[in-house]
């Protein structure tokens, strides 16, 4: 009886580990799908971070993003333009740190939520990326810049794209919750 509990307990750990690794790989691939605008490229990472949050739940999603950031910090070229610890101090470092919190909050959405509530949760979640990202970008570019200048470079070009991503995830959310039940 005890052996059976250990086997099934370990299978959940193994399954969770596999999903965390797959999520980290998805983040790496999504960083390469980009449209370079300025110092901050438009990638599919915000979509994947919210997707991972919905599918994996807040614990595994947060762990997935942390693993991804560790991989990038160690020098693996998983970020949009490479890797390394210095990358987190560059113009996109704040956005990358924001991924942790976005995954956490998006992971708290559950299937009993109305689609409007799901949309608002996702909007709030992605806003954290931009708040931290703009702060990091402002620090990188120099605090003598105005917030308007920083916003024009680090958020304005991406707002419409983010709304589309959130709408797509909102529409897909009922199907994505079914995947979460499997995990």
N, C-alpha and C positions, 0 to 999 in steps of 0.2 A: 504494500500500500504506500509506504513511504517512498519507495523507488519510483512508483508511478507519479507521485506528486512532484518529485524532483525532475523527472523527464518532461512533464508537461509545463512545469515552472520554467525550465531551461528553454523549452521551445518558444515561449513568449519572449524571453530575453533574446534569443537568436532571431526571431522574427522582427522584433523591435530594432535590433542592431542592423539587420538587412535594410529595413526601411529608412533608418537614419543615414546609412551609407548611400542608398539610392537618392535620398533627398539632397545630400551634399553634392552628389554628382550632378543632379538636376540644376542646382545653383551654379555650379561651375560651368555647365553648358550654357545656361541662360545668361551668364555674364558675357559670353562671346556673341550672343545675338544682340547686336547693338547698332545704334545710329549715333555716331559722334556729333555732338552739338558744340560744346565748349569744353571746359575743364571736366565737366560731368557728362558722361555718355548716357544716352537713353538705352537701357537694357531691359530684358524680360525678367530680371531678378526680382523686382517688387511683386510681379505677378506670381512667381514661383514661391516667394516667401509666404505670401498670403495663401496660396494653394497648399503649401506644406502645412501651414497652420490649420487650415480647415480639415485636411485629410488626416494628419497625424495627431492633432490635439496639441495643447499648449506645452506639455512636457517634452514629448519627442520632437516637436517642431523647434522649440528653443534649443534643445540639445543638438539638433541637426545644424542649425545656423552657427552655433558655437563651434562645432566640429569644422564646418566650412571655414570660419574665420581663423581657426588654429592652422588648418592646412595652408591657407593663404599666407598667414604670418610666418610660417616655416619656409616659405619661398616657393611653394607649389604655384604654378601659374593659373590659379583658379579665379582670380579677379579679372575685371574687364581688360586691364592692360598689364597683367603680370601677377606678381606676388611679392611677398616680403613684408617684414614688420614695418618698414618705412612707409609702405603703401597706406597703412592705417593712419599715418600722420599727414597724408596728402589731401588733395581736394575732395576725395570721395570717402575718406575714412569715417566721417560722421554718419554718412548714409549707411555704410556697412555695419557700424555699431547699432544703428537704428533697426537693422534687420532683426536683431535679437528680440527687441521689444515688440516689433510688428508680428513676428511669429508667435510670441507669447499671447498677445491680445487676439490675434486672428484665431488662435487655437482654442479660445474660450467660446467661440460661436458654436451653438449646437443646433441640431435639426429641428428643434421646436420653435425656432425663431422665425418670425415673419420675414419675407424677403426685404422689406424696407429696413427692418432692424439689422439684417445681415449686411445690407449695403452700408448703413451708417457705422456698424462695427468695423467693416473693412476700410471705410473712409477714415475713421479715427485711427485705425492701425497703420495705414500708410502715411498718415499725417506725422506720426512719430518719426518715420524715416526722414521726412523733409525737415522737421524741426531740428533734429540732431545733425542732419546733413548740412543744413544752412549754417548752423553754428560752427561746424567744422570747416566749412568752406570760407566763412567769414574770418575765422582764425587764420586759415591758410593764406587768404588773399590780403589780409591786413585789416585790422580793426578800424583803420581810417576810412574804409569804404562805407558807403551808406547801406542800410538794409535794403533799400530799393535796388541798388546795383547787384547785391548778392542774390536777391530774390529773382531778378531778371535773368541771371546766369544759372542759378541752381534749382529753380522751381518752376518759374513761369513757362518755359518751353515744354514741360512735362505734364502739366496739369490735365490737359485734355486726354492725353495718352493714359494717365492713371485712372481717370473716370471710366474710360473704355475697359480697362483691365478689371476694375471693380465691378462694372456691369456684367462682364462675362462671368466672373466668379460668382456673382450673386445668382445669375441664371443657372449656373452649373451646381450651385451649392447643394441642392437636394440630392443630386447624384453623388457628389463628393462625400456627403455624410454616410452614404452606403459603404464607401470604401473604408471610412474610419471604423465602422462596425466590424469589418473584416480584420482590421489590425488589432 
